[in-house]
Amino acid sequence: MQVHTCKFHHCLVPDKNGQYQCKWRAPFNLSEEDSIDDQGHWKSKWLFSYLNGWVPAITLNACCNNDGKLLTNGADTKNVMFYVTIYQTKKQGKHFNMSALLAKGYAYHSHHTAYLNSLQDNQRLLLFRLIHTINWEQELAAPMVISYLMGWGDTYHSHHYSPVYWSSFISALLKDFPALSHTQGSKEEGKDSGGNSNAAR
């Protein structure tokens, strides 16, 4: 389960009146039990306002964070499909603020820790802490992680391809069919003779 914490520059955004509100609409509305009315408005059992609507059976058996929602129309289904796809593949928008994370992580360590006077140690600690800041905040897609763990590289493909150069192909073809070279030579001689005769005329 994942407890939501509202933070500036993360989920708190200003509205038209200048008031900051959570873009995920936290705190969430509470409900003592699952219910739905004749207008189609539904509520799931929600006892803590900053915890997503988790499904106990999924949490117990899959041991993972989840968020249950009742799909009542095509628009909701479409939105969930887009959300799951973006969450699974970790679109590049997640990395747009990497430079800000680096600056934030470095500023934190500079303020809370004492550095050595050695320039070499300063640079080493700088790189070390920046990398740890990236690892802490970076989100990686599961297919990419599995590909690296299995040693499949940056791309996944079902076949292995080899480059075929046209000159090598022609050489192999003429080697097996020598008559083709004579035919090609005759055509070139005909072109040359035609060109010479036209020039003579």
N, C-alpha and C positions, 0 to 999 in steps of 0.2 A: 504494500500500500504506500501511497505517496501523499504526504501532507503538503498542501500548497502554502507557500509563503509569498506574500505580495512584496515586490521590490520595485524601486524606481529604475527606469531604463530596462525593465524586464517585462513586467505585465501592467504596471500602473501607467495609464495614459490619461492625458487631460481631455475633458469633454468641452463642449462649446461654451460652458460657463467657467472654465478654468479649474474645475474640480477634478481631482485625480480619482479614477475608477479602475478597477481590475478588468482587463480585457477578457479574462476568462470568467467574469461575473462572480468572482468570489467576494464575500462569503456566500455559499450556496444555500438555497432554500431548504429548510429542514422538513422532514415528514416522518411521522411515526410508523407508517406502513405503506406498502405499495397500493396505489389507487389510480383510478381513471374515471372521469365523469362522462356524461352523455354528450358533451361538446368535444370530446377527444383530448382534453387536457389530462395529462397523466403525471404521476409523481412516483418516484421510487423511494424505498425506505432510506432515509438520510438522517443520521443522528449527529453528525459532526460537520460543521459548516465549512471546514477547510480541507475536507477529505473527499476525493473523487468517488463517484458512485460505483464502488467495487462489487463484484459478484462473489459471494463466499465460496461457492463450489469451484470457480476458476482459481481463486487465490489458494485454496487448500490443495487442489490437485495439480495445478500447473506451477505453483510457487512463483508467481510473477505479478507485477502490477497490472491492473486492468480497470476499465471504465465501462460499466454497463449502461446501455441506452436502448429504449424502445423505439424501433423504426416504424413509423406510421404512414409514411408517404415516400414517393420517389425522390424528392429533394433531399430528405434526410439520408436516404441510402446513398445518393450521389456524394453528399458531403462527407459521409463516413468513408467511402471508398477513396476519395481524394486525400483525406486525412491519414488513413492507414498507409496509402502509397507514399506520401511525402514523409511520414514518420519512419517508415521502413527503409526508404532509400536515402534519407538524410540529405535533402536537396542542398545545393551550394549556398543558399541563403543563410544557413547556419554558420558559415565561416566568414561572412562579410565583416563581422566585428572582431576578427582575430587580432588585429593590431591593437584595438582598444583593450582586449584581454591581456595582451602582452604588457602594455603600458600600466594597466591596473595591477597586475601581478608584480611587476618590477617595483612600482611605487610602494606597494605594501611591504615588500621585503626590505626596501631601502629605509623605510620609516621604522620598522620594527626590529631590525637586526643591525649589528655593528659589522662593517666590512673591514677586511684587512687592508693595509696600506699598499700591498703589492698590486701592481696593475694587472699582472697575470692572474692572480687569484680573483680580482674583481671581474675580469672578463670570463673566467671559468664559471664563477658563481652566477654571472648574468645569464649565460647560455643555459646553465643547469636549471635555473629557476624559471626562465621563459619556457623551456621545453616542458617542465612540470605543469606550468600554467595552461599550456595548450592541451596536454594530456588530461588535465582535470576538467576542462570545459568542452573539449572536442567530442562530437558525436560521430560515430562510425556506423556505416550500414552493415547489417549482419552478413549479406552476401560477400562484401569486400573483406570482412574479417575472416570468414570461412575460407575465401580464396587464398588469402595470405597464409593461414594456418595449414592449409592443404598443399601449399607450394605451387598453386596454379598460376601465380603471377597477377598482373594487373587486369588481364582480360580472360574471359572464359569462352572457349569455342569448342565445338564438337569434333573438328578435324584439324590436322596439321597441314599447312600449305608450304610449298616450296616455290621459289621464283623460277620462272621459265623465261629465258632470254630468247628473243626472236632469232638472233644470229646462230645460237646453238641449235635451235629447232631447224633452221634451214640447212645447217651443216649435217645434222643427223638425217634429214630427209634426202639430201643429195647423195649421202653415203649409201643409203639403201636403194635409191632410185637414180643411178647415174644418168639415165636418159633425160632426166629433167634438166640437167646442166647443159646438155647439147641443145635442147629446145630453147632454153633461155638464151644461150649464146647465139643461136640462129636469129632469134627475134632482135637481139641487139645489133647484129650485123646488118639485118634488113633495115633497121632504123638508120644506121650509119650510112649505108649505101644510098638510101633514099634521100638522106640529107645532103650527101655529096652531089648526087645527080641534080637535085634542085638547085644547089649552089652553082653547079656548072651551067645550068640553063640560065 
